[in-house]
Amino acid sequence: MIVPALFIAFAALLVGCSLMVILHRNPVTSALFLVLAFCSLAGIYLLLHAEFVAMVQVIVYAGAIMVLFLFVVMYLNLKLDVEHGVHLALRRGAGWLLGAVLLAESLWFFGRHWSAGPASSDAAMAAPLGNTQAIGLLLYSRYLFPFEITSILLLVAMVGAVVIAKGRGPSAHPAPPDADTGTPGSA
């Protein structure tokens, strides 16, 4: 009796939040209603006994929407953040050091003749597992390398988006045209 009532509550919340996403003029409020809609959809997944899908819904979709929201806030930053000197050298040095560590790790893994597949044959003879545990075992044994490559690609994409949003010095933001001549002004 309680499951149909919870389903009706989650479904009503999902429909209401979806309408608020479309009807609100403020993009911040719309994004927050979208996160609430994703969480109510995760609640419906929990009622269907799909716990893994529900957690992925919250982590991937609600988390990704918040990252997208932060990206928009950073993109709308109109200040000119020009770095030079010690800050630039420190960031570049840290980037090169991190890249060298990741390269050394990759070479170490390939030097050990690492390949995709279960770590031992005991995994095939294990007792029957739940849905989430079986997916986790596969993800962190057989598909570990593709999982790590995907996470690195997403990290590189996020850093690239921040760099694009930040711009490059004064040339990234041209001066507004003069009202009299229509040419870029000089202050």
N, C-alpha and C positions, 0 to 999 in steps of 0.2 A: 504493500500500500504506500510505503514511503518513497519507493523508486519512481512511480509515475508522478508523484507530487514534485520530487526533485527535478525530474525531466521537464515538467511544465515550467518550473521556476527558472531553470537554466535556459530553456528555449525562449521564454519571454524576455529574460535578460539579454540574450543574444540578439533577438530581433530589435529590442529597444536600443541597445548600444549601436547596432548597425545603422539604425535610423539616425541616431545622434551623430554618428560619424559623417553622414551625408548632409545633415541639416545645419550643423554648426558652422559658423563663419570663421571662428578662430582655429587655426591649424593645430595649435597646441592641445586644445580641448578635444579636437577630433582625433588626434593621435592617441590621447589617453583613453577615449572611449573605444578606440580600436583595440588597445591592449586589453581592456575589460571584456570586449567581445571575444577575443582569443582565449581569455581565461575561462569564460563561460562555456565555450566550445570544448575546452579541455575537461571541464566538469561533466559534459555530456559523454565524452570519451571514457571518463572514469566509470560512469554508470553502465557503459557497455563492456566493462572489464577489459579495456584496452589501456592499461596503465602506462605502457611505454609510449604509445602514441600520444597520450595526454601530456606526459612530461616533455616529449619532443615538441608538442604544440606550445607549451609554455616557454621552454628554453629557446627554441629556434624562432618561432614567430613573434612572441611577445618580446623576447630579447632583441631580435633583429629590428623590430619596430622602434625600440628605444635607442638602438645604435643609429638607426636612420634619423630619428628625431635629434639626437646629439649632432649628427653630421650636418643637418640643416641649420641648427643653431650656430655651429662653427662656420658654416658657409656664409651665413648672414653677418658675421663679424666684419664690420666695416673699418676697423682699425688697421693701420699698416704696421704689421709686426715684422720689422726688418732686423735680422740678427747678423752680427758680425763679430769678429775677434774671437775671444775665448769661447763664447757659447757655441759658435759655429764649429770651431775646431774640436771642442769636446764632444759635440753630437756626432760629428763625422767620425771621430776616433772610436766612439762607442759603437757606432754602426759597423765600422770595419772589423772591430774586435768580435762583435756578435756574429757577423758573417763568417769570420774565420773559425769560430767555435762550431757553428753549424756545419761548415764544410768538413772540419775534422771529424765531427760525429758521423756524418754521412760516409766518409771514407772508412771509418772504423767499422760501421755496420756492414758495408760492402766487403771489407777485408775479411770479415768473419764468415763470408759466404752465406749471408743471411738471405732467406727466401720466404715467400709467402707459404703459409701452412701452419698446422697446429704444432705447438712446441713438443708434444709427445703423443704417442699413440693411445695414452690413457684417456685422452679427452673423448675419443670415440666410444669408449666403454663406460662412460660415466652414467649415473642414474638420470632418469628423465628430469629435465629442468623446466622451470617456468619460462614464459615468453621473454621477459626482460633479461633473465640470467643467461639464457641461450644466446640472445642477440649480443649481450655484453661479452660473453666468451668468444664468440666468433669475431666481433669487432676488435678485441684486443689481442687476438692470437693470429688468426688467418688473415685478417684485413687490417693489421696494424699499420703497415707502411702506407697504403692508400689513405687511411684515416689521417696519418701525420702529414702527408703531402697536401691533403685538402685543407688541413688547419693552417699550414704555412701559406698556401695560396690565399686563403681568406685574410690572414694577417697582412700579407703584402698588399692585397686589394684595399684593406682598410687604411694602411699607411699611405698608399697612393692617393686615396680619396682625400685624406687630410692634407697632403701636400698640394693637390690640385685646388682644394678649397682655400688654402692659405694664400696661394699666389706667390709671385716672385718679385718682391721689391716694388718700387714706385711705378715701374712700367706695366705692372699688372692692373693698375687702376689709373687710366688716363684722366687728365684734368678735364673738368667740364668746359664746354665751349663758352666763349664770351657771348653776352647777350647782344652786343653791338655788331660784332664782325662775324660770328658764327664759327670762329676758329678756336682751337684749344687755347685757353687763357694761360697767362703767366702771372702768377701772384706776386 
